[in-house]
């Protein structure tokens, strides 16, 4: 009997005994089978999925039993199959899940548009899920992911792995400790180039699909389109609205993560974007998105403004930051302006405090890093906890994706009712919280 069923049996017995509701996660270590190896399948082990797979497999308590990729070439399924030669290999994730009796957990490292369809199907089978960021392609899907994780009582983690880096953890602690006082406003940015945006509109024509690529499976829930080499697979899919959420979707769940965690933000009240006119195919080359959130005990006022900037060479206005002109902003990161000073949180570098003279004698207490991957695997086994479970990363993703809706409606002030899952402020904007799905590929909702 798989150990997941053994645990369910144990829980049922504990309910009869009257003690199940008080059972802490660590108690699972004493359940029969809880210390056996976690049997994991990777869906999308190429590209970023390769590091997701190998970092998770680094745990001695993990056994890789399944691999699935639409691309059988050496850099994708071939590479993974060589390293994990005992794992079963698939080119269709639906078949993998159909044969998943020997799988406890799945890693989903596909393009954005397939995150929710695969993750929801896995959770409905009782599988634990680690899913890359952004958690989903639409706001509605993000809400569904949260509900599924709760309903099926599975361990979840979003792949915003920088959250577990010492730098981000240290920045969060500085704010929680009151080092800069209550925070008045936030500016976050990603000023790098969009190397995946090769075209501003869908190119014409098609080319033969390579024998190693299962193109229909890659398209998945999205509308059909012809194959073109390098335009979509394996990397440049980020340019296209049918498959991704653009630059904000790519980096927002990283860079806004320590802001969310430090300030304990919930859902925004309003969202407004400044961006170039957008077609229905490619994402824009730059955007500025202004969020207004309800205040928290860590903010100075009843509301707090968080402004996002992206695009090559795009930074917040220097005059808004209160930083010395001699200080060069990192290519991506955030500035939190507090009552006692400002905190710069570079993307993957230690935070810095300003004014420098105020904090000259202050030593920043460094918080140790966690292992984002093996901690999820250990949490599945009842030995740890996941820090970016879907009850946290779902609302973070919703906020990021509301920004992408605003980018499609530049200039409009959108009002968000998170309880009702309702967005107003522009014609048909509510429709952009979800999307149509290709016939035969529709997800099963919670």
QUIGIHU-V28900 format. One record per residue. SS is DSSP state (H for helix, E for strand, - for the rest). PSI is psi in whole degrees, -180 to 180 (* if undefined). D_CENTER is the distance of its C-alpha to the mean C-alpha in whole Angstrom. Layout:
ss=SS psi=PSI d_center=D_CENTER
ss=SS psi=PSI d_center=D_CENTER
This chain:
ss=- psi=130 d_center=33
ss=- psi=147 d_center=30
ss=H psi=-22 d_center=29
ss=H psi=-39 d_center=26
ss=H psi=-35 d_center=29
ss=H psi=-41 d_center=31
ss=H psi=-41 d_center=29
ss=H psi=-41 d_center=29
ss=H psi=-42 d_center=33
ss=H psi=-44 d_center=33
ss=H psi=-43 d_center=31
ss=H psi=-43 d_center=33
ss=H psi=-37 d_center=36
ss=H psi=-35 d_center=35
ss=H psi=-44 d_center=35
ss=H psi=-38 d_center=38
ss=H psi=-9 d_center=39
ss=- psi=11 d_center=38
ss=- psi=4 d_center=35
ss=H psi=-39 d_center=32
ss=H psi=-22 d_center=30
ss=H psi=4 d_center=31
ss=- psi=114 d_center=29
ss=- psi=162 d_center=27
ss=H psi=-40 d_center=24
ss=H psi=-23 d_center=26
ss=H psi=-20 d_center=29
ss=H psi=-21 d_center=27
ss=H psi=-21 d_center=29
ss=H psi=0 d_center=32
ss=- psi=143 d_center=31
ss=- psi=127 d_center=33
ss=- psi=-9 d_center=30
ss=- psi=-24 d_center=28
ss=- psi=5 d_center=28
ss=- psi=167 d_center=28
ss=- psi=141 d_center=26
ss=E psi=125 d_center=23
ss=E psi=114 d_center=23
ss=E psi=141 d_center=19
ss=E psi=141 d_center=19
ss=E psi=126 d_center=17
ss=E psi=107 d_center=16
ss=- psi=56 d_center=15
ss=- psi=8 d_center=17
ss=- psi=166 d_center=18
ss=- psi=-130 d_center=16
ss=H psi=-30 d_center=13
ss=H psi=-27 d_center=13
ss=H psi=-46 d_center=16
ss=H psi=-35 d_center=15
ss=H psi=-44 d_center=13
ss=H psi=-53 d_center=16
ss=H psi=-34 d_center=19
ss=H psi=-37 d_center=17
ss=H psi=-41 d_center=17
ss=H psi=-12 d_center=20
ss=- psi=-21 d_center=21
ss=- psi=132 d_center=22
ss=- psi=-10 d_center=25
ss=- psi=8 d_center=24
ss=E psi=138 d_center=22
ss=E psi=123 d_center=24
ss=E psi=116 d_center=22
ss=E psi=-12 d_center=24
ss=E psi=144 d_center=22
ss=E psi=135 d_center=21
ss=E psi=127 d_center=20
ss=- psi=143 d_center=20
ss=- psi=-11 d_center=22
ss=E psi=114 d_center=23
ss=- psi=4 d_center=26
ss=- psi=171 d_center=27
ss=H psi=-36 d_center=27
ss=H psi=-7 d_center=24
ss=H psi=-104 d_center=22
ss=H psi=-37 d_center=23
ss=H psi=-45 d_center=26
ss=H psi=-45 d_center=25
ss=H psi=-41 d_center=23
ss=H psi=-32 d_center=26
ss=H psi=-44 d_center=28
ss=H psi=-39 d_center=26
ss=- psi=72 d_center=26
ss=- psi=-18 d_center=29
ss=- psi=-9 d_center=29
ss=- psi=146 d_center=26
ss=E psi=143 d_center=27
ss=E psi=142 d_center=26
ss=E psi=158 d_center=25
ss=- psi=-2 d_center=24
ss=- psi=116 d_center=23
ss=H psi=-26 d_center=20
ss=H psi=-38 d_center=22
ss=H psi=-38 d_center=25
ss=H psi=-46 d_center=23
ss=H psi=-30 d_center=22
ss=H psi=-27 d_center=26
ss=- psi=39 d_center=27
ss=- psi=20 d_center=24
ss=- psi=-27 d_center=27
ss=- psi=21 d_center=27
ss=- psi=130 d_center=23
ss=- psi=-31 d_center=21
ss=E psi=154 d_center=17
ss=E psi=148 d_center=15
ss=E psi=126 d_center=13
ss=E psi=109 d_center=11
ss=- psi=41 d_center=10
ss=- psi=176 d_center=12
ss=- psi=159 d_center=12
ss=H psi=-40 d_center=9
ss=H psi=-17 d_center=12
ss=H psi=-1 d_center=13
ss=H psi=-56 d_center=10
ss=H psi=-47 d_center=11
ss=H psi=-41 d_center=15
ss=H psi=-46 d_center=15
ss=H psi=-42 d_center=12
ss=H psi=-44 d_center=15
ss=H psi=-38 d_center=18
ss=H psi=-44 d_center=17
ss=H psi=-36 d_center=17
ss=H psi=-20 d_center=20
ss=- psi=5 d_center=22
ss=- psi=18 d_center=21
ss=- psi=139 d_center=18
ss=E psi=152 d_center=16
ss=E psi=131 d_center=12
ss=E psi=122 d_center=10
ss=E psi=136 d_center=7
ss=- psi=162 d_center=5
ss=- psi=158 d_center=2
ss=- psi=151 d_center=3
ss=- psi=-35 d_center=4
ss=- psi=179 d_center=7
ss=- psi=-24 d_center=10
ss=- psi=161 d_center=12
ss=H psi=-44 d_center=12
ss=H psi=-41 d_center=15
ss=H psi=-37 d_center=12
ss=H psi=-39 d_center=10
ss=H psi=-39 d_center=13
ss=H psi=-39 d_center=14
ss=H psi=-41 d_center=12
ss=H psi=-45 d_center=13
ss=H psi=-37 d_center=16
ss=H psi=-42 d_center=16
ss=H psi=-40 d_center=15
ss=H psi=-46 d_center=18
ss=H psi=-42 d_center=20
ss=H psi=1 d_center=20
ss=- psi=49 d_center=20
ss=- psi=159 d_center=17
ss=- psi=128 d_center=15
ss=E psi=157 d_center=11
ss=E psi=132 d_center=9
ss=E psi=149 d_center=5
ss=- psi=46 d_center=5
ss=- psi=66 d_center=5
ss=H psi=-19 d_center=9
ss=H psi=-21 d_center=11
ss=H psi=-34 d_center=11
ss=H psi=-4 d_center=13
ss=- psi=147 d_center=15
ss=H psi=-36 d_center=19
ss=H psi=-49 d_center=18
ss=H psi=-40 d_center=16
ss=H psi=-37 d_center=17
ss=H psi=-42 d_center=20
ss=H psi=-43 d_center=20
ss=H psi=-43 d_center=18
ss=H psi=-38 d_center=22
ss=H psi=-43 d_center=24
ss=H psi=-44 d_center=23
ss=H psi=-30 d_center=23
ss=- psi=-5 d_center=27
ss=- psi=21 d_center=28
ss=- psi=-39 d_center=28
ss=- psi=12 d_center=28
ss=- psi=-169 d_center=29
ss=- psi=144 d_center=27
ss=E psi=134 d_center=25
ss=E psi=-37 d_center=26
ss=E psi=165 d_center=24
ss=E psi=140 d_center=21
ss=E psi=128 d_center=20
ss=E psi=150 d_center=17
ss=E psi=161 d_center=17
ss=E psi=106 d_center=16
ss=- psi=10 d_center=20
ss=- psi=165 d_center=19
ss=- psi=159 d_center=21
ss=- psi=79 d_center=19
ss=- psi=-14 d_center=20
ss=- psi=-9 d_center=19
ss=- psi=84 d_center=21
ss=- psi=-28 d_center=24
ss=- psi=148 d_center=25
ss=- psi=-5 d_center=25
ss=- psi=164 d_center=26
ss=- psi=126 d_center=26
ss=- psi=151 d_center=29
ss=- psi=167 d_center=32
ss=- psi=178 d_center=33
ss=- psi=165 d_center=32
ss=- psi=160 d_center=32
ss=- psi=141 d_center=33
ss=- psi=131 d_center=30
ss=- psi=150 d_center=30
ss=- psi=-22 d_center=32
ss=- psi=-9 d_center=29
ss=E psi=129 d_center=26
ss=- psi=85 d_center=26
ss=H psi=-40 d_center=25
ss=H psi=-38 d_center=25
ss=H psi=-33 d_center=22
ss=H psi=-43 d_center=20
ss=H psi=-43 d_center=21
ss=- psi=-122 d_center=20
ss=- psi=-11 d_center=19
ss=- psi=163 d_center=20
ss=- psi=147 d_center=23
ss=- psi=148 d_center=25
ss=- psi=156 d_center=26
ss=- psi=156 d_center=28
ss=- psi=136 d_center=27
ss=- psi=128 d_center=27
ss=- psi=136 d_center=27
ss=- psi=-16 d_center=24
ss=- psi=-37 d_center=23
ss=- psi=-66 d_center=20
ss=- psi=137 d_center=20
ss=- psi=-8 d_center=19
ss=- psi=-37 d_center=17
ss=H psi=10 d_center=18
ss=H psi=-21 d_center=17
ss=H psi=-19 d_center=14
ss=H psi=-20 d_center=17
ss=E psi=132 d_center=18
ss=- psi=-30 d_center=17
ss=- psi=-20 d_center=18
ss=- psi=-17 d_center=15
ss=- psi=-174 d_center=12
ss=- psi=25 d_center=11
ss=H psi=-159 d_center=13
ss=H psi=-40 d_center=13
ss=H psi=-44 d_center=11
ss=H psi=-36 d_center=9
ss=H psi=-46 d_center=9
ss=H psi=-17 d_center=9
ss=H psi=-41 d_center=9
ss=H psi=-15 d_center=5
ss=H psi=-60 d_center=8
ss=H psi=-34 d_center=11
ss=- psi=-12 d_center=11
ss=H psi=-52 d_center=9
ss=H psi=-25 d_center=13
ss=H psi=-49 d_center=15
ss=H psi=-47 d_center=13
ss=H psi=-40 d_center=14
ss=H psi=-42 d_center=17
ss=H psi=-5 d_center=19
ss=- psi=48 d_center=17
ss=- psi=157 d_center=16
ss=- psi=-112 d_center=16
ss=- psi=146 d_center=16
ss=E psi=156 d_center=18
ss=E psi=-44 d_center=21
ss=E psi=156 d_center=22
ss=E psi=134 d_center=20
ss=E psi=136 d_center=22
ss=E psi=146 d_center=21
ss=E psi=122 d_center=24
ss=E psi=160 d_center=23
ss=- psi=161 d_center=25
ss=- psi=145 d_center=26
ss=- psi=141 d_center=24
ss=- psi=-169 d_center=25
ss=- psi=12 d_center=23
ss=- psi=-67 d_center=22
ss=E psi=156 d_center=21
ss=- psi=163 d_center=19
ss=- psi=162 d_center=21
ss=- psi=-13 d_center=21
ss=E psi=161 d_center=21
ss=E psi=156 d_center=20
ss=E psi=126 d_center=20
ss=E psi=123 d_center=18
ss=E psi=120 d_center=20
ss=E psi=142 d_center=19
ss=E psi=122 d_center=21
ss=E psi=155 d_center=20
ss=E psi=144 d_center=22
ss=- psi=162 d_center=24
ss=- psi=174 d_center=23
ss=- psi=-14 d_center=26
ss=- psi=0 d_center=24
ss=E psi=159 d_center=25
ss=- psi=-24 d_center=28
ss=- psi=178 d_center=29
ss=- psi=-26 d_center=28
ss=E psi=163 d_center=25
ss=E psi=136 d_center=23
ss=E psi=130 d_center=22
ss=E psi=119 d_center=19
ss=E psi=132 d_center=19
ss=E psi=139 d_center=17
ss=E psi=133 d_center=19
ss=E psi=164 d_center=18
ss=E psi=153 d_center=20
ss=- psi=122 d_center=22
ss=- psi=8 d_center=24
ss=- psi=125 d_center=23
ss=- psi=162 d_center=23
ss=- psi=154 d_center=24
ss=- psi=131 d_center=28
ss=H psi=-37 d_center=29
ss=H psi=-17 d_center=31
ss=H psi=-12 d_center=28
ss=- psi=-20 d_center=27
ss=- psi=32 d_center=31
ss=- psi=153 d_center=30
ss=- psi=145 d_center=33
ss=- psi=-25 d_center=34
ss=- psi=-16 d_center=34
ss=- psi=123 d_center=30
ss=- psi=123 d_center=28
ss=- psi=144 d_center=25
ss=- psi=160 d_center=22
ss=- psi=-28 d_center=20
ss=E psi=149 d_center=17
ss=E psi=-159 d_center=17
ss=E psi=154 d_center=18
ss=E psi=126 d_center=21
ss=E psi=118 d_center=22
ss=E psi=114 d_center=26
ss=E psi=173 d_center=27
ss=- psi=-27 d_center=31
ss=- psi=-6 d_center=32
ss=- psi=-174 d_center=30
ss=E psi=150 d_center=27
ss=E psi=122 d_center=24
ss=E psi=127 d_center=22
ss=E psi=92 d_center=19
ss=E psi=155 d_center=19
ss=- psi=108 d_center=15
ss=- psi=51 d_center=16
ss=- psi=157 d_center=20
ss=- psi=145 d_center=22
ss=- psi=162 d_center=22
ss=E psi=142 d_center=25
ss=E psi=143 d_center=28
ss=E psi=153 d_center=30
ss=- psi=146 d_center=33
ss=- psi=-36 d_center=34
ss=- psi=-32 d_center=37
ss=- psi=-37 d_center=36
ss=- psi=22 d_center=34
ss=- psi=-35 d_center=36
ss=- psi=10 d_center=37
ss=- psi=128 d_center=34
ss=- psi=121 d_center=32
ss=- psi=121 d_center=28
ss=- psi=113 d_center=27
ss=- psi=129 d_center=25
ss=- psi=131 d_center=22
ss=- psi=152 d_center=22
ss=- psi=160 d_center=19
ss=- psi=166 d_center=17
ss=- psi=107 d_center=16
ss=H psi=-32 d_center=13
ss=H psi=-55 d_center=14
ss=H psi=-25 d_center=17
ss=H psi=-35 d_center=16
ss=H psi=-45 d_center=14
ss=H psi=-42 d_center=17
ss=H psi=-36 d_center=20
ss=H psi=-37 d_center=18
ss=H psi=-29 d_center=19
ss=- psi=2 d_center=22
ss=- psi=16 d_center=23
ss=- psi=-4 d_center=23
ss=- psi=-167 d_center=20
ss=- psi=153 d_center=17
ss=- psi=131 d_center=13
ss=- psi=-17 d_center=12
ss=- psi=42 d_center=9
ss=- psi=161 d_center=10
ss=H psi=-21 d_center=9
ss=H psi=-19 d_center=12
ss=H psi=-51 d_center=10
ss=H psi=-21 d_center=7
ss=H psi=-55 d_center=8
ss=H psi=-37 d_center=10
ss=H psi=-45 d_center=8
ss=H psi=-42 d_center=6
ss=H psi=-44 d_center=10
ss=H psi=-47 d_center=11
ss=H psi=-45 d_center=10
ss=H psi=-27 d_center=11
ss=H psi=-33 d_center=14
ss=H psi=-38 d_center=15
ss=H psi=-30 d_center=14
ss=H psi=-42 d_center=17
ss=H psi=-36 d_center=19
ss=H psi=-31 d_center=19
ss=- psi=-9 d_center=21
ss=- psi=61 d_center=23
ss=- psi=138 d_center=24
ss=- psi=-22 d_center=26
ss=- psi=140 d_center=26
ss=E psi=112 d_center=25
ss=E psi=135 d_center=23
ss=E psi=129 d_center=23
ss=E psi=124 d_center=21
ss=E psi=99 d_center=22
ss=- psi=-33 d_center=19
ss=- psi=-39 d_center=21
ss=- psi=-5 d_center=23
ss=- psi=53 d_center=20
ss=E psi=131 d_center=22
ss=E psi=131 d_center=22
ss=E psi=167 d_center=25
ss=- psi=-8 d_center=26
ss=- psi=153 d_center=27
ss=- psi=134 d_center=28
ss=- psi=15 d_center=26
ss=H psi=-29 d_center=23
ss=H psi=-33 d_center=22
ss=H psi=-24 d_center=22
ss=H psi=-1 d_center=19
ss=H psi=-17 d_center=17
ss=- psi=-165 d_center=17
ss=- psi=162 d_center=19
ss=- psi=157 d_center=22
ss=- psi=147 d_center=21
ss=- psi=138 d_center=24
ss=- psi=133 d_center=26
ss=- psi=-9 d_center=26
ss=- psi=10 d_center=22
ss=- psi=133 d_center=22
ss=- psi=157 d_center=19
ss=- psi=115 d_center=21
ss=- psi=164 d_center=20
ss=- psi=* d_center=20
